[in-house]
Amino acid sequence: MNLTIELSERGVRDGVSLIAAYHFLLAVASLLGTLAIIVYSIFPIWSGAANGSIQNLFLPFLGTVTGAMLTIAYLITGIGLLRFKNSARMWGIFLALFGVIAGLFSVIGGIASGFSMLPDNGLQLGMIGLSLICAYAILVLLDIIILVFLLNMQVRSVFYGQEWLLTATESLGRERK
């Protein structure tokens, strides 16, 4: 079974544009998550409306910094991909790997934090876990597609500004078909 992707230069450019749009979408989602942390966690503590002390700001502050860094990283990667910068392709690969690994820890943490609920909320815990696993599966599938696409030799050659030339082993593989 041959799992290679045959792409024209236009197909590569269209795929890179789709991946850049996906990164812009993730930048918007990260920004919204960051703003939600600020509005629902930090502002109530600062205004005194919450029962927490100033020490309770550490985790929301950490989440805000992480969300802002992800927003900037996704935004810069999307812009760089539209300009066909090889560094943006590398950042896209890194962010896809980061999404797979960090998403796994998020799902495990989301399910584990639900165990502190009362036993009569078992169905609710199961539904939360199932929804987390489904969302994670969709995002992992997209990240794997991005990894396969950005690591493709034809895509790399477009980013390096080279012509895509078949190697001897690839041309032999075509002749056998």
FIMI-72073 format. One record per atom (N, C-alpha, C): residue number from 1; atom name; x, y, z. Coordinates in steps of 0.2 Angstrom, whole numbers, m for minus. Each point is the difference from the previous one (the first is absolute). Example, Ala and Ser with C-alpha at 12.3 -4.5 7.8 and 13.67 -1.06 7.14 Angstrom:
# FIMI-72073
+------+------+-------+-------+-------+
! resi ! name !     u !     v !     w !
+------+------+-------+-------+-------+
!    1 !    N !    66 !   m28 !    39 !
!    1 !   CA !    m4 !     6 !     0 !
!    1 !    C !     4 !     6 !     0 !
!    2 !    N !    m2 !     5 !    m4 !
!    2 !   CA !     4 !     6 !     1 !
!    2 !    C !    m4 !     5 !     3 !
+------+------+-------+-------+-------+
***
This chain:
# FIMI-72073
+------+------+-------+-------+-------+
! resi ! name !     u !     v !     w !
+------+------+-------+-------+-------+
!    1 !    N !     4 !    m6 !     0 !
!    1 !   CA !    m4 !     6 !     0 !
!    1 !    C !     4 !     6 !     0 !
!    2 !    N !    m1 !     5 !    m4 !
!    2 !   CA !     4 !     6 !    m1 !
!    2 !    C !    m4 !     6 !     3 !
!    3 !    N !     3 !     3 !     5 !
!    3 !   CA !    m3 !     5 !     4 !
!    3 !    C !     3 !     7 !    m2 !
!    4 !    N !     3 !     1 !    m6 !
!    4 !   CA !     3 !     6 !    m2 !
!    4 !    C !    m6 !     5 !    m3 !
!    5 !    N !     1 !     6 !     1 !
!    5 !   CA !    m5 !     5 !    m3 !
!    5 !    C !     3 !     3 !    m6 !
!    6 !    N !    m4 !     0 !    m5 !
!    6 !   CA !     2 !     3 !    m7 !
!    6 !    C !    m3 !     7 !     0 !
!    7 !    N !     4 !     5 !     0 !
!    7 !   CA !    m2 !     7 !     0 !
!    7 !    C !     3 !     4 !    m5 !
!    8 !    N !    m4 !     4 !    m3 !
!    8 !   CA !     3 !     5 !    m5 !
!    8 !    C !     2 !     6 !     5 !
!    9 !    N !     4 !     5 !    m3 !
!    9 !   CA !     2 !     6 !     3 !
!    9 !    C !    m6 !     4 !     3 !
!   10 !    N !    m6 !     0 !    m4 !
!   10 !   CA !    m6 !     3 !     2 !
!   10 !    C !    m3 !    m3 !     5 !
!   11 !    N !     0 !    m7 !     0 !
!   11 !   CA !    m3 !    m4 !     6 !
!   11 !    C !     4 !     1 !     6 !
!   12 !    N !     7 !     1 !     0 !
!   12 !   CA !     4 !     1 !     6 !
!   12 !    C !    m2 !     7 !     2 !
!   13 !    N !    m1 !     5 !    m4 !
!   13 !   CA !    m1 !     7 !     2 !
!   13 !    C !    m8 !     0 !     3 !
!   14 !    N !    m4 !    m3 !    m3 !
!   14 !   CA !    m7 !    m1 !     3 !
!   14 !    C !     0 !    m3 !     7 !
!   15 !    N !     4 !    m5 !     1 !
!   15 !   CA !     0 !    m4 !     6 !
!   15 !    C !     3 !     5 !     6 !
!   16 !    N !     6 !     3 !    m2 !
!   16 !   CA !     3 !     5 !     4 !
!   16 !    C !    m5 !     5 !     3 !
!   17 !    N !    m4 !     3 !    m5 !
!   17 !   CA !    m5 !     5 !     2 !
!   17 !    C !    m5 !    m3 !     4 !
!   18 !    N !    m2 !    m6 !    m1 !
!   18 !   CA !    m5 !    m3 !     5 !
!   18 !    C !     3 !    m1 !     7 !
!   19 !    N !     6 !    m2 !     0 !
!   19 !   CA !     4 !    m1 !     7 !
!   19 !    C !     1 !     7 !     3 !
!   20 !    N !     1 !     5 !    m4 !
!   20 !   CA !     1 !     7 !     3 !
!   20 !    C !    m7 !     2 !     3 !
!   21 !    N !    m5 !    m1 !    m4 !
!   21 !   CA !    m7 !     2 !     3 !
!   21 !    C !    m2 !    m4 !     6 !
!   22 !    N !     2 !    m6 !     1 !
!   22 !   CA !    m1 !    m4 !     6 !
!   22 !    C !     4 !     3 !     6 !
!   23 !    N !     6 !     2 !    m2 !
!   23 !   CA !     4 !     3 !     5 !
!   23 !    C !    m3 !     7 !     3 !
!   24 !    N !    m3 !     4 !    m5 !
!   24 !   CA !    m3 !     6 !     2 !
!   24 !    C !    m6 !    m2 !     4 !
!   25 !    N !    m4 !    m5 !    m2 !
!   25 !   CA !    m6 !    m2 !     4 !
!   25 !    C !     3 !    m2 !     8 !
!   26 !    N !     5 !    m4 !     0 !
!   26 !   CA !     3 !    m2 !     7 !
!   26 !    C !     2 !     7 !     4 !
!   27 !    N !     3 !     5 !    m4 !
!   27 !   CA !     2 !     6 !     3 !
!   27 !    C !    m6 !     3 !     3 !
!   28 !    N !    m6 !     0 !    m3 !
!   28 !   CA !    m6 !     4 !     2 !
!   28 !    C !    m3 !    m4 !     6 !
!   29 !    N !     1 !    m7 !     0 !
!   29 !   CA !    m3 !    m4 !     5 !
!   29 !    C !     5 !     1 !     6 !
!   30 !    N !     6 !     0 !    m1 !
!   30 !   CA !     5 !     2 !     6 !
!   30 !    C !    m2 !     7 !     3 !
!   31 !    N !    m1 !     5 !    m4 !
!   31 !   CA !    m1 !     6 !     2 !
!   31 !    C !    m7 !     0 !     4 !
!   32 !    N !    m5 !    m3 !    m2 !
!   32 !   CA !    m6 !     0 !     4 !
!   32 !    C !     1 !    m4 !     6 !
!   33 !    N !     4 !    m5 !     0 !
!   33 !   CA !     1 !    m4 !     7 !
!   33 !    C !     4 !     5 !     5 !
!   34 !    N !     4 !     3 !    m3 !
!   34 !   CA !     4 !     5 !     4 !
!   34 !    C !    m4 !     5 !     3 !
!   35 !    N !    m5 !     3 !    m4 !
!   35 !   CA !    m4 !     5 !     2 !
!   35 !    C !    m5 !    m2 !     5 !
!   36 !    N !    m2 !    m7 !    m1 !
!   36 !   CA !    m5 !    m3 !     5 !
!   36 !    C !     3 !    m1 !     7 !
!   37 !    N !     7 !    m2 !     0 !
!   37 !   CA !     3 !     0 !     6 !
!   37 !    C !     1 !     6 !     4 !
!   38 !    N !     1 !     6 !    m4 !
!   38 !   CA !     1 !     6 !     3 !
!   38 !    C !    m7 !     3 !     3 !
!   39 !    N !    m5 !    m1 !    m4 !
!   39 !   CA !    m7 !     2 !     2 !
!   39 !    C !    m3 !    m4 !     6 !
!   40 !    N !     1 !    m6 !     0 !
!   40 !   CA !    m4 !    m5 !     4 !
!   40 !    C !     5 !    m2 !     6 !
!   41 !    N !     6 !     1 !     0 !
!   41 !   CA !     5 !    m2 !     5 !
!   41 !    C !     4 !     6 !     4 !
!   42 !    N !     2 !     4 !    m4 !
!   42 !   CA !     5 !     5 !     2 !
!   42 !    C !    m4 !     6 !     3 !
!   43 !    N !    m5 !     3 !    m4 !
!   43 !   CA !    m4 !     6 !     2 !
!   43 !    C !    m4 !    m1 !     6 !
!   44 !    N !    m3 !    m6 !     1 !
!   44 !   CA !    m4 !    m1 !     7 !
!   44 !    C !     5 !     0 !     6 !
!   45 !    N !     6 !    m3 !    m1 !
!   45 !   CA !     4 !     0 !     6 !
!   45 !    C !     3 !     8 !     1 !
!   46 !    N !     2 !     3 !    m5 !
!   46 !   CA !     2 !     7 !     1 !
!   46 !    C !    m6 !     5 !     2 !
!   47 !    N !    m6 !    m1 !    m2 !
!   47 !   CA !    m5 !     4 !     3 !
!   47 !    C !    m3 !    m2 !     7 !
!   48 !    N !     2 !    m6 !     2 !
!   48 !   CA !    m2 !    m2 !     7 !
!   48 !    C !    m6 !    m4 !    m1 !
!   49 !    N !    m3 !    m1 !    m6 !
!   49 !   CA !    m7 !    m3 !     0 !
!   49 !    C !     1 !    m8 !     1 !
!   50 !    N !     6 !    m2 !    m1 !
!   50 !   CA !     1 !    m8 !     2 !
!   50 !    C !     3 !     0 !     7 !
!   51 !    N !    m1 !    m6 !     3 !
!   51 !   CA !     2 !    m2 !     7 !
!   51 !    C !     8 !    m1 !     0 !
!   52 !    N !     3 !     0 !    m6 !
!   52 !   CA !     7 !    m1 !     0 !
!   52 !    C !     5 !     5 !     2 !
!   53 !    N !     6 !    m1 !     2 !
!   53 !   CA !     5 !     5 !     2 !
!   53 !    C !     4 !     1 !    m6 !
!   54 !    N !     5 !     4 !     1 !
!   54 !   CA !     4 !     2 !    m6 !
!   54 !    C !     5 !    m6 !    m2 !
!   55 !    N !     1 !    m5 !     4 !
!   55 !   CA !     3 !    m6 !    m1 !
!   55 !    C !    m3 !    m4 !    m5 !
!   56 !    N !    m7 !     1 !    m1 !
!   56 !   CA !    m3 !    m4 !    m5 !
!   56 !    C !     0 !     2 !    m7 !
!   57 !    N !     4 !     6 !    m1 !
!   57 !   CA !     2 !     2 !    m7 !
!   57 !    C !     5 !    m4 !    m4 !
!   58 !    N !     4 !    m4 !     4 !
!   58 !   CA !     5 !    m3 !    m4 !
!   58 !    C !    m2 !    m4 !    m6 !
!   59 !    N !    m4 !    m5 !     1 !
!   59 !   CA !    m2 !    m4 !    m5 !
!   59 !    C !    m4 !     4 !    m6 !
!   60 !    N !    m5 !     4 !     2 !
!   60 !   CA !    m3 !     4 !    m6 !
!   60 !    C !     6 !     4 !    m3 !
!   61 !    N !     5 !     3 !     3 !
!   61 !   CA !     5 !     4 !    m3 !
!   61 !    C !     4 !    m5 !    m4 !
!   62 !    N !     2 !    m6 !     2 !
!   62 !   CA !     3 !    m4 !    m4 !
!   62 !    C !    m4 !    m2 !    m6 !
!   63 !    N !    m6 !    m1 !     0 !
!   63 !   CA !    m4 !    m2 !    m5 !
!   63 !    C !    m1 !     6 !    m5 !
!   64 !    N !     0 !     6 !     2 !
!   64 !   CA !     0 !     6 !    m4 !
!   64 !    C !     6 !     1 !    m4 !
!   65 !    N !     6 !    m1 !     3 !
!   65 !   CA !     7 !     0 !    m3 !
!   65 !    C !     0 !    m5 !    m5 !
!   66 !    N !    m2 !    m7 !     1 !
!   66 !   CA !     1 !    m5 !    m4 !
!   66 !    C !    m5 !     1 !    m6 !
!   67 !    N !    m6 !     2 !     1 !
!   67 !   CA !    m5 !     2 !    m6 !
!   67 !    C !     3 !     6 !    m4 !
!   68 !    N !     3 !     5 !     3 !
!   68 !   CA !     2 !     5 !    m4 !
!   68 !    C !     6 !    m2 !    m4 !
!   69 !    N !     4 !    m4 !     2 !
!   69 !   CA !     6 !    m3 !    m3 !
!   69 !    C !    m2 !    m4 !    m6 !
!   70 !    N !    m5 !    m5 !     1 !
!   70 !   CA !    m3 !    m4 !    m5 !
!   70 !    C !    m3 !     5 !    m6 !
!   71 !    N !    m4 !     5 !     2 !
!   71 !   CA !    m3 !     4 !    m4 !
!   71 !    C !     5 !     3 !    m5 !
!   72 !    N !     5 !     3 !     3 !
!   72 !   CA !     6 !     3 !    m4 !
!   72 !    C !     3 !    m5 !    m5 !
!   73 !    N !     1 !    m6 !     3 !
!   73 !   CA !     4 !    m5 !    m4 !
!   73 !    C !    m5 !    m3 !    m6 !
!   74 !    N !    m6 !    m1 !     1 !
!   74 !   CA !    m4 !    m2 !    m5 !
!   74 !    C !    m1 !     6 !    m5 !
!   75 !    N !     0 !     6 !     2 !
!   75 !   CA !    m1 !     6 !    m5 !
!   75 !    C !     6 !     1 !    m4 !
!   76 !    N !     6 !    m1 !     3 !
!   76 !   CA !     6 !     1 !    m4 !
!   76 !    C !     1 !    m6 !    m4 !
!   77 !    N !    m2 !    m6 !     2 !
!   77 !   CA !     1 !    m6 !    m4 !
!   77 !    C !    m5 !     1 !    m7 !
!   78 !    N !    m6 !     2 !     2 !
!   78 !   CA !    m4 !     1 !    m6 !
!   78 !    C !     2 !     5 !    m5 !
!   79 !    N !     3 !     6 !     2 !
!   79 !   CA !     2 !     5 !    m4 !
!   79 !    C !     6 !    m3 !    m4 !
!   80 !    N !     5 !    m3 !     4 !
!   80 !   CA !     6 !    m3 !    m4 !
!   80 !    C !    m2 !    m5 !    m5 !
!   81 !    N !    m5 !    m4 !     2 !
!   81 !   CA !    m2 !    m5 !    m5 !
!   81 !    C !    m3 !     3 !    m7 !
!   82 !    N !    m3 !     5 !     1 !
!   82 !   CA !    m3 !     4 !    m6 !
!   82 !    C !     6 !     3 !    m4 !
!   83 !    N !     5 !     1 !     3 !
!   83 !   CA !     6 !     3 !    m3 !
!   83 !    C !     5 !    m5 !    m2 !
!   84 !    N !    m1 !    m7 !     1 !
!   84 !   CA !     4 !    m5 !    m1 !
!   84 !    C !     7 !     0 !     3 !
!   85 !    N !     0 !     2 !     6 !
!   85 !   CA !     6 !     0 !     4 !
!   85 !    C !     1 !    m7 !     3 !
!   86 !    N !     6 !    m3 !    m1 !
!   86 !   CA !     2 !    m6 !     3 !
!   86 !    C !     0 !    m1 !     7 !
!   87 !    N !     1 !     6 !     4 !
!   87 !   CA !     0 !     0 !     7 !
!   87 !    C !    m7 !    m1 !     2 !
!   88 !    N !    m5 !     3 !    m4 !
!   88 !   CA !    m7 !    m1 !     2 !
!   88 !    C !    m2 !    m7 !    m1 !
!   89 !    N !     2 !    m3 !    m5 !
!   89 !   CA !    m1 !    m7 !    m1 !
!   89 !    C !     2 !    m5 !     6 !
!   90 !    N !     6 !     2 !     2 !
!   90 !   CA !     3 !    m3 !     6 !
!   90 !    C !    m4 !     1 !     6 !
!   91 !    N !    m2 !     6 !     1 !
!   91 !   CA !    m5 !     2 !     6 !
!   91 !    C !    m6 !    m4 !    m1 !
!   92 !    N !    m3 !     0 !    m6 !
!   92 !   CA !    m6 !    m4 !    m1 !
!   92 !    C !     1 !    m7 !     2 !
!   93 !    N !     5 !    m3 !    m1 !
!   93 !   CA !     2 !    m7 !     2 !
!   93 !    C !     0 !    m1 !     7 !
!   94 !    N !     4 !     5 !     3 !
!   94 !   CA !     0 !     0 !     8 !
!   94 !    C !    m7 !     1 !     3 !
!   95 !    N !    m4 !     5 !    m3 !
!   95 !   CA !    m6 !     1 !     4 !
!   95 !    C !    m5 !    m6 !    m1 !
!   96 !    N !     1 !    m4 !    m6 !
!   96 !   CA !    m4 !    m6 !    m1 !
!   96 !    C !     2 !    m5 !     5 !
!   97 !    N !     6 !    m1 !     1 !
!   97 !   CA !     3 !    m5 !     5 !
!   97 !    C !    m2 !     2 !     7 !
!   98 !    N !     0 !     7 !     1 !
!   98 !   CA !    m2 !     2 !     7 !
!   98 !    C !    m7 !    m1 !     1 !
!   99 !    N !    m4 !     1 !    m5 !
!   99 !   CA !    m7 !    m1 !     0 !
!   99 !    C !    m2 !    m7 !     2 !
!  100 !    N !     4 !    m5 !    m3 !
!  100 !   CA !    m2 !    m7 !     2 !
!  100 !    C !     2 !    m1 !     7 !
!  101 !    N !     6 !     2 !     2 !
!  101 !   CA !     2 !    m2 !     7 !
!  101 !    C !    m3 !     4 !     5 !
!  102 !    N !    m1 !     6 !    m1 !
!  102 !   CA !    m3 !     4 !     5 !
!  102 !    C !    m8 !    m1 !     1 !
!  103 !    N !    m3 !    m2 !    m6 !
!  103 !   CA !    m7 !    m2 !     0 !
!  103 !    C !    m1 !    m6 !     4 !
!  104 !    N !     5 !    m5 !    m1 !
!  104 !   CA !    m1 !    m6 !     4 !
!  104 !    C !     0 !     1 !     8 !
!  105 !    N !     5 !     4 !     2 !
!  105 !   CA !     0 !     2 !     7 !
!  105 !    C !    m6 !     4 !     2 !
!  106 !    N !    m3 !     4 !    m4 !
!  106 !   CA !    m6 !     4 !     1 !
!  106 !    C !    m6 !    m5 !     1 !
!  107 !    N !     0 !    m5 !    m4 !
!  107 !   CA !    m6 !    m5 !     1 !
!  107 !    C !     1 !    m4 !     6 !
!  108 !    N !     6 !    m2 !     2 !
!  108 !   CA !     1 !    m4 !     6 !
!  108 !    C !    m1 !     4 !     6 !
!  109 !    N !     2 !     7 !     0 !
!  109 !   CA !    m2 !     4 !     5 !
!  109 !    C !    m7 !     2 !     1 !
!  110 !    N !    m3 !     1 !    m6 !
!  110 !   CA !    m8 !     1 !     1 !
!  110 !    C !    m4 !    m6 !     2 !
!  111 !    N !     2 !    m6 !    m1 !
!  111 !   CA !    m3 !    m6 !     2 !
!  111 !    C !     2 !    m1 !     8 !
!  112 !    N !     6 !     1 !     1 !
!  112 !   CA !     2 !    m1 !     7 !
!  112 !    C !    m3 !     5 !     5 !
!  113 !    N !    m1 !     6 !    m2 !
!  113 !   CA !    m2 !     5 !     4 !
!  113 !    C !    m8 !    m1 !     1 !
!  114 !    N !    m3 !    m3 !    m4 !
!  114 !   CA !    m7 !    m2 !     1 !
!  114 !    C !    m1 !    m5 !     5 !
!  115 !    N !     5 !    m4 !     2 !
!  115 !   CA !    m1 !    m5 !     5 !
!  115 !    C !    m1 !     3 !     7 !
!  116 !    N !     1 !     6 !     1 !
!  116 !   CA !    m1 !     3 !     6 !
!  116 !    C !    m7 !     2 !     1 !
!  117 !    N !    m5 !    m1 !    m5 !
!  117 !   CA !    m7 !     1 !     1 !
!  117 !    C !    m3 !    m6 !     4 !
!  118 !    N !    m6 !     1 !     2 !
!  118 !   CA !    m3 !    m5 !     4 !
!  118 !    C !    m2 !    m6 !    m4 !
!  119 !    N !    m1 !    m6 !     3 !
!  119 !   CA !    m1 !    m6 !    m4 !
!  119 !    C !    m7 !     1 !    m4 !
!  120 !    N !    m5 !     3 !     2 !
!  120 !   CA !    m6 !     1 !    m3 !
!  120 !    C !     1 !     3 !    m7 !
!  121 !    N !     5 !     4 !    m1 !
!  121 !   CA !     1 !     3 !    m7 !
!  121 !    C !     4 !    m4 !    m4 !
!  122 !    N !     0 !    m7 !     0 !
!  122 !   CA !     4 !    m4 !    m4 !
!  122 !    C !    m2 !     1 !    m8 !
!  123 !    N !    m6 !     1 !    m1 !
!  123 !   CA !    m2 !     0 !    m7 !
!  123 !    C !     3 !     7 !    m3 !
!  124 !    N !    m1 !     5 !     4 !
!  124 !   CA !     3 !     7 !    m2 !
!  124 !    C !     8 !    m1 !    m1 !
!  125 !    N !     3 !    m3 !     4 !
!  125 !   CA !     7 !    m1 !    m1 !
!  125 !    C !     2 !    m4 !    m6 !
!  126 !    N !    m4 !    m5 !    m1 !
!  126 !   CA !     1 !    m4 !    m6 !
!  126 !    C !    m1 !     4 !    m7 !
!  127 !    N !    m5 !     4 !     0 !
!  127 !   CA !    m2 !     4 !    m6 !
!  127 !    C !     6 !     5 !    m1 !
!  128 !    N !     2 !     3 !     6 !
!  128 !   CA !     6 !     5 !    m1 !
!  128 !    C !     6 !    m3 !    m3 !
!  129 !    N !     2 !    m6 !     3 !
!  129 !   CA !     5 !    m4 !    m3 !
!  129 !    C !    m1 !    m2 !    m7 !
!  130 !    N !    m6 !    m2 !    m2 !
!  130 !   CA !    m1 !    m2 !    m7 !
!  130 !    C !     1 !     6 !    m4 !
!  131 !    N !    m3 !     6 !     2 !
!  131 !   CA !     1 !     5 !    m5 !
!  131 !    C !     7 !     3 !     0 !
!  132 !    N !     4 !    m1 !     5 !
!  132 !   CA !     7 !     2 !     0 !
!  132 !    C !     4 !    m5 !    m5 !
!  133 !    N !    m2 !    m6 !     1 !
!  133 !   CA !     4 !    m5 !    m5 !
!  133 !    C !    m2 !     1 !    m7 !
!  134 !    N !    m7 !     2 !    m1 !
!  134 !   CA !    m2 !     1 !    m7 !
!  134 !    C !     4 !     6 !    m3 !
!  135 !    N !     0 !     6 !     4 !
!  135 !   CA !     3 !     6 !    m3 !
!  135 !    C !     7 !    m1 !    m1 !
!  136 !    N !     3 !    m4 !     5 !
!  136 !   CA !     8 !    m1 !    m1 !
!  136 !    C !     1 !    m5 !    m6 !
!  137 !    N !    m4 !    m4 !    m2 !
!  137 !   CA !     1 !    m5 !    m5 !
!  137 !    C !    m1 !     4 !    m7 !
!  138 !    N !    m4 !     5 !     0 !
!  138 !   CA !    m1 !     4 !    m6 !
!  138 !    C !     6 !     5 !    m1 !
!  139 !    N !     2 !     3 !     5 !
!  139 !   CA !     6 !     4 !     0 !
!  139 !    C !     7 !    m4 !    m1 !
!  140 !    N !     0 !    m6 !     2 !
!  140 !   CA !     6 !    m4 !    m1 !
!  140 !    C !     0 !    m2 !    m8 !
!  141 !    N !    m6 !    m1 !    m2 !
!  141 !   CA !     0 !    m2 !    m7 !
!  141 !    C !     2 !     6 !    m5 !
!  142 !    N !    m2 !     6 !     2 !
!  142 !   CA !     2 !     6 !    m4 !
!  142 !    C !     7 !     1 !     1 !
!  143 !    N !     3 !    m1 !     6 !
!  143 !   CA !     7 !     1 !     1 !
!  143 !    C !     4 !    m5 !    m4 !
!  144 !    N !    m2 !    m6 !     0 !
!  144 !   CA !     4 !    m5 !    m4 !
!  144 !    C !     0 !     1 !    m7 !
!  145 !    N !    m6 !     2 !    m3 !
!  145 !   CA !     0 !     2 !    m7 !
!  145 !    C !     4 !     6 !    m1 !
!  146 !    N !     1 !     5 !     4 !
!  146 !   CA !     4 !     6 !    m1 !
!  146 !    C !     8 !    m3 !     1 !
!  147 !    N !     1 !    m5 !     4 !
!  147 !   CA !     7 !    m2 !     0 !
!  147 !    C !     2 !    m4 !    m6 !
!  148 !    N !    m5 !    m4 !    m3 !
!  148 !   CA !     2 !    m4 !    m6 !
!  148 !    C !     1 !     5 !    m6 !
!  149 !    N !    m5 !     5 !     0 !
!  149 !   CA !     1 !     5 !    m5 !
!  149 !    C !     6 !     4 !     0 !
!  150 !    N !     2 !     3 !     6 !
!  150 !   CA !     6 !     4 !     0 !
!  150 !    C !     6 !    m4 !     0 !
!  151 !    N !     0 !    m6 !     1 !
!  151 !   CA !     6 !    m4 !     0 !
!  151 !    C !     1 !    m3 !    m7 !
!  152 !    N !    m5 !     1 !    m5 !
!  152 !   CA !     1 !    m3 !    m7 !
!  152 !    C !     5 !     3 !    m3 !
!  153 !    N !     4 !    m4 !    m4 !
!  153 !   CA !     6 !     3 !    m4 !
!  153 !    C !    m2 !     5 !    m5 !
!  154 !    N !    m6 !     0 !    m3 !
!  154 !   CA !    m2 !     5 !    m5 !
!  154 !    C !    m2 !     7 !     3 !
!  155 !    N !    m3 !    m1 !     6 !
!  155 !   CA !    m1 !     6 !     4 !
!  155 !    C !     7 !     3 !     2 !
!  156 !    N !     4 !    m4 !     3 !
!  156 !   CA !     7 !     3 !     2 !
!  156 !    C !     3 !     3 !    m6 !
!  157 !    N !     0 !    m3 !    m6 !
!  157 !   CA !     3 !     3 !    m6 !
!  157 !    C !    m3 !     7 !    m2 !
!  158 !    N !    m6 !     1 !     1 !
!  158 !   CA !    m3 !     6 !    m1 !
!  158 !    C !     2 !     6 !     5 !
!  159 !    N !     1 !    m2 !     6 !
!  159 !   CA !     2 !     4 !     5 !
!  159 !    C !     7 !     2 !    m1 !
!  160 !    N !     4 !    m5 !    m2 !
!  160 !   CA !     7 !     2 !    m2 !
!  160 !    C !     1 !     3 !    m6 !
!  161 !    N !    m5 !     1 !    m4 !
!  161 !   CA !     0 !     3 !    m7 !
!  161 !    C !     4 !    m4 !    m5 !
!  162 !    N !    m1 !    m6 !     0 !
!  162 !   CA !     3 !    m5 !    m4 !
!  162 !    C !    m5 !    m3 !    m5 !
!  163 !    N !     2 !    m3 !    m5 !
!  163 !   CA !    m4 !    m4 !    m4 !
!  163 !    C !    m1 !    m7 !     3 !
!  164 !    N !    m6 !    m2 !    m1 !
!  164 !   CA !    m1 !    m7 !     3 !
!  164 !    C !     2 !    m5 !    m6 !
!  165 !    N !     6 !    m4 !     2 !
!  165 !   CA !     2 !    m5 !    m5 !
!  165 !    C !    m1 !    m7 !     3 !
!  166 !    N !    m2 !    m4 !    m4 !
!  166 !   CA !     0 !    m7 !     2 !
!  166 !    C !     6 !    m3 !     1 !
!  167 !    N !     1 !    m4 !     6 !
!  167 !   CA !     6 !    m4 !     1 !
!  167 !    C !     0 !    m6 !    m4 !
!  168 !    N !     5 !    m4 !    m1 !
!  168 !   CA !     0 !    m6 !    m4 !
!  168 !    C !    m4 !    m5 !     3 !
!  169 !    N !     0 !    m1 !     7 !
!  169 !   CA !    m5 !    m5 !     3 !
!  169 !    C !    m7 !     2 !    m1 !
!  170 !    N !    m2 !     6 !     0 !
!  170 !   CA !    m7 !     2 !    m1 !
!  170 !    C !    m2 !    m1 !    m7 !
!  171 !    N !     4 !     1 !    m5 !
!  171 !   CA !    m1 !    m1 !    m7 !
!  171 !    C !    m1 !    m7 !    m1 !
!  172 !    N !     4 !    m4 !     3 !
!  172 !   CA !     0 !    m8 !    m1 !
!  172 !    C !    m7 !    m2 !     3 !
!  173 !    N !    m2 !     3 !     6 !
!  173 !   CA !    m6 !    m2 !     3 !
!  173 !    C !    m6 !     1 !    m4 !
!  174 !    N !     0 !     6 !    m4 !
!  174 !   CA !    m5 !     1 !    m5 !
!  174 !    C !    m1 !    m4 !    m6 !
!  175 !    N !     6 !    m2 !    m2 !
!  175 !   CA !     1 !    m5 !    m6 !
!  175 !    C !    m3 !    m7 !     1 !
!  176 !    N !     0 !    m2 !     6 !
!  176 !   CA !    m2 !    m7 !     2 !
!  176 !    C !    m8 !     0 !     0 !
!  177 !    N !    m3 !     6 !     1 !
!  177 !   CA !    m7 !     0 !     1 !
!  177 !    C !    m4 !    m2 !    m7 !
+------+------+-------+-------+-------+
***
